[in-house]
């Protein structure tokens, strides 16, 4: 990273003074304000944002770019909620619906015996029939099949439903699942925190405050998690920066988020299809602003099944330092919404090659970002 070039950029007469002032904060590793973040969204040119985001990424991780060996289990897409943006949800018996019983779930897990995977990501629809012990047993039985596997399981929306169904407090419900073997919580279900927008896109779903409370409680119990945003639908930049600020504020209190993952709205096969999709330029702008604003979250992840491999490669120049994992064609959430990778799978060798194309050093990690293998020199 050429600091001199960035200093010149920050003092450039071609850049509005208000943006120069924000750039100076970033170059001095100072926190930017909500107003600064909104300004970056509204007036920052893509090249300017990319340079600043890359500076932040480099200051945190040097030239490292991370991935892990993982797979997903999606027990069902039958869901009690009907979010307008969702292309995944089905009713019982509806064409395209599925439900895996426990034997099928363990059969899927068993396919990875001896394959050096380090994480299973378990999430799906909010099924109406099962109690909290069913999900706890699912975790413990997966660990019997794959001893040592890290189980990252159940979005805050799933957890809220099953904990309330059990008549338990959030703390007691999470503690119970932790005793069953829950290691971390994924970031799904955050969508967009603005309450008015949330009423339009996912009015049946748990509230933004519930999502934040659940993650805060998990962190206080020693359960790390990720955070997400769903962008590119009917929200505007004010809604995005408000969302990021709520995440940043919670992270100041708990330091429990490992990574932030911007998730792009995909328009196929859902009730919001007329909204269309934002451009790849907007994707890169969003990655960059997220990296600049979220100064207290270590990692920014590009979920490559969502944006495709080529855009994931490009994102490594806009603040991203993590590409998720090998996936192994084990998720349908984004392929059902029209994502480019309809059969999402990459070998570790393919991910390493992709990262090297971006002139980064590939680092295989575990689920809490402990480094396992380095591919190349730092």
Steps between C-alpha positions, in 0.01 A plus 500: 500500500651831386435741788650792306252448219216496748622816669510669161151374431374639830640840409394496137334814370273276291344351812242714685635633827237319704615168354864594558422549868349153518800354317736661750313331784524164326872540431555584867294193598243721670135403525272667248153623596160398367499825301841414356379156399194643332721746314718215371192322368355812340806670352795260508625392159569129469877534457525730801298263716699201382831658596377591846341161561812323380706710740277393790514136395878512468538665839310210657625202303787595272473296180317206659169376361314229687281199425394181672399146412130486573168362390136587566207297624162654423251274680192653335370793301156468658456817702238660722601843367436638152757774437439690178863490388538124554526258208575204727190453714234243415183374665473132602430291191563788260715417196862573580459445874718259694537366849791290626440274796780435748626194313536703180678782684749255648543335161600837356745558785643152455605578142770728646667242722874522440475800266671757728200731515505722806149652502140410431253785453149388596211728410176490308132579526328543836313170517189501723528151644825457694600605849829632631619153606455373144741767378734438791509129423569584136813688608623227734438220251683686223795525737482126563532443125768769457695534827670837523278671241402860578122531488385845391127466519162671484442861416366736764157459341506122541636534853240756601218272385622180663600670826163675531325174415687337790382776735859584587694823532749580227788438740367164620416384147842587365669344804310178438605489135855586602499196729382290206805621306406824322829675420393817320202673341480611135400854410184432304164662568630852561372610157463875556449644849288803412163410643292658222696328224488175696119519505503496121763234428458260794208612714443157661860451608656572841571868560835669457518547878445127550781419255739734680401375845549139401848563361596709800391221733692244296815712525464538875477119526820464300327400175647700210295592197497679167284789384337574165304760308260438212552789257388604154121487530285794625740636759706814452846599624362641825348163579827323422714726717249475785527122476879510505497735796282269707740215427802715586340617824428144611853393410636778722320336793567131434781456242322179399462543123769323299393620157254719316339370180310728261234292326363620169128486427441263209176550314411163347201302624377730773231762564743790461623402155395833348767679706771353280858483627770756562812504284837344573634853543253547784609167648862616513401841642305326773789269590732801520278712724430204728873440541573867572212548743519175698837571656444261792401188305809304397387344173291596198373201307386472140262206481605377157190285425304828516707721269690239299868414489608786273340767717635330812847532348441870431368558852844419642600845370209672677563411862407131504744262669291180519326289234310261730580142404482202271117462547496177289165565329323470835291820501199598290406830661658720233484262204119497538508881482686500171862531608761436231644191667204263483716216636725680749816303572871575492786277599760648731737505202253709299459750784877524543539568126224762511660681794842496338354667191424796725863502617400398849644222715242224552454396863290202597330581831270338746162645598646750747780606267786301645739439214541138385701518176674769300523460123792708380717759670388803696 
